[in-house]
Amino acid sequence: PEHTAFRSLCSNPNLIIKPADTGGAVLVWRADLYRAEARRQLSDTSSLDDDPTAEHQTLIGHTISDFITFGSLPSEASNLIIQQPRTARFYLLPKIYKPDCPGRHIVSDCSCPTELISTYPNSIL
């Protein structure tokens, strides 16, 4: 019964199910309220330009190649270049301990041009 209810909630396009940002709780948000909170947080477009993914990919690729050529990085460092990069993803986790449950914004960089190079320093330390 619980599993069926959970599947029903997950398949409802009018609901967004997210973990809370602390405490391990799960929150069911009405989709219209989730989108309104995202719009509120993204309404200041002064720092938003066009998608920089392609430009970043080119810059990172050239920089890593140059470092390999000049001996600053080993040839294996070419593996730090993401082959099929994607744009970062924005989503919200609800702050259930605050009035009106505002969202804490998260930007996921999985498969973004900087994902692998940002982990590289830890791998050599």
N, C-alpha and C positions, 0 to 999 in steps of 0.2 A: 504493500500500500504506500509506504513512504517513497519507495523508488518510483512508483507510478506518478505520485504527486510531484516529485522532483523533476521528472521528465516533462510533465505537463507545464511546470513553471519555466523550465529551460526552453521549451519550444514556443512560448508565448512571446510574440514580437512586441508586445506592449510593456514587457518587463526587461530589466537589465539586472543580472545577478553578479555581484562582485564581492570579494572579500573586503572586510573593513580594513582600514590602514593600520589598526592596532587591535590586539586582543583576540584575534582568531575568529571573530564573528563573520557571518555572511549576511549581506543585506540585499533585499529585493527592492530595486528602485523602479518606479514608473519610468518608462522610457522617455516620456515627454519632460519629466523633471531632470533626468540625467542629461538630456540634450540641452535644456535650458541652463544648467550649471556649466556645461562645457562652453556654451556660447558666452556666458558671463565671463568665464576665465579667458576666453580667446578674443574677447571684444576689443582689446587694445591691440590693434594691428600695426602699431608703429614699429615694432621690431620684427614683423613678419614680411619677408620678401618672397620671391619665387623660390621654389624647391631647390636647395643647393646641392642635392645628392650627386648629380652628374659632375658638377664642378669640383666637389670634394673628392670624388672618386678619381678624377683626372689628376688633381694635385697630389693626392696620397700615392697613387701609382707612380708618378714621375719622381716624387721624393724618395720613395723606397728604392726604385731602380737606380737613381743617382747615388744613394748611399751604398748600394751593393757594388756599383761600378767603382766607386772611390774607396772601397774596402772598409767603410764604416759599419756595414752590416754584412753578415754571411749570406751566401747565395740562397740559403733556405728561407731567408726573410721575404722572398717573393711570395711565400704562402700567406703573408700578412695582408695581401691585397684580396679583398672580397671580389669574387668573380661576377656575381649577380647581385649588386647592392639594391637595397630598397630604401624608401623614405622612412624615417623614424615614425613610430606610431604613438599617438597621444591617447591616453585614457584616464579615467578618474577612479580613485578608491575613496569610498565615503568615510568621512570623519564622524563616526557615530557619537563621539563624546562632545561634539559641538552642536549648538542650536542650528536647526535646519539642515543638519548633515551636509555641510559643504564638501566638495570633492577635493582630495589631494591629487594634483596633477602628476602623472607619470609619463615620461617619454622613453619608450623602449627603443634601444638602438640595435636590436638583433638584426643581423645582416646589413647594417649600415656601414658605410665606408670606414668608419673609425672603430668598429667593434674589435677587430683583431689587434690593431696597433695599440689600443688602450690596455689590452691584457699582456702585451709583450714585455713590458718592464718587469712584471711579476715573474715571468717565466725565466728571466735571466738572473734574478736576485737570489 
